[in-house]
Amino acid sequence: MSEERPRLQAVEWIRSPEGSIDVPADVLRLVSLPEERRSLLLQVTDLIDEIAFGTVVIVMHEGKITQIETSEKIRLR
């Protein structure tokens, strides 16, 4: 099992004009993406969380993602 890690890490914080609410800048950027792109990014994140050693390959055709491939390596001791 891999150790649980946060999905988003704030690069910078944005404070509201009133100074009462802090929102991570990367959260705002993620929210502004189209739903299809957000869903895709979450799927890739889930795949990354599932494997300890291996690769995640995003295949594109004419500027659009057509498939995602994963390959997991099992390390023997």
N, C-alpha and C positions, 0 to 999 in steps of 0.2 A: 504494500500500500504506500502510495506517495503521501507526503505530508501536505496538509491543507494550506493553501496560500491564497492571499487576496487576489481577486480578479483585476481590480483596478488600483493603480497607485497614482496619487496626485503628483503632478509635476509642479504645478503652481496652484495657489488658491485665489479665488475671486471673492471679494467681500462686497456685499450689497451696499448701495449708497447709504443706507441707514446704519450699516456696520453690524447688523444683527445676525446675518446668515452667511456662512462660508460654504461655498460649493466648489469641489475640486474641478479644475479647468478641464481635465480629461472626461469627467462625467458630462459636462455641458457639451463637449465635442461629440461624445457618444450619442447623447440624446438628439443632437441635430442631424444625425445620419438617417438615411431612409431605413424603414423597418426591415427591408430585405438585407441590407448591409449589416445592421445590428444583429439580426438573427444569424447570419453567416459568421460574424465574429464570435458570437457566443458558442456556436457549434465548434469552431476551431479551438476555442479556449477549453471546451469540454474534452475534446480529443487530446489536447496537450496535458490536461490533468489526468487522463486515463493511463498514459504510458510513462514508464520511468526511464527507459532507454529506447531510442528509435528516432523516427522522422515523421514529420507531417509535411506533405507536399501539396501545394495548391497549384492546380493545373488551369491555365487560362487559354482561351481561344478568342481571338478578335476582341481583346480587352475585357472579356467576361469570364468569370470563374465557371468552369465546366465540371470540375470534379476535385475532390479532396482525397488524397491517399495517405494512409498511415502504415507504418512498418514498425513493429515492436521487436526489440532485441531482448532476449531473456539471458541475463548474466548468471552463469553457474559458478559456484564457489568451489 
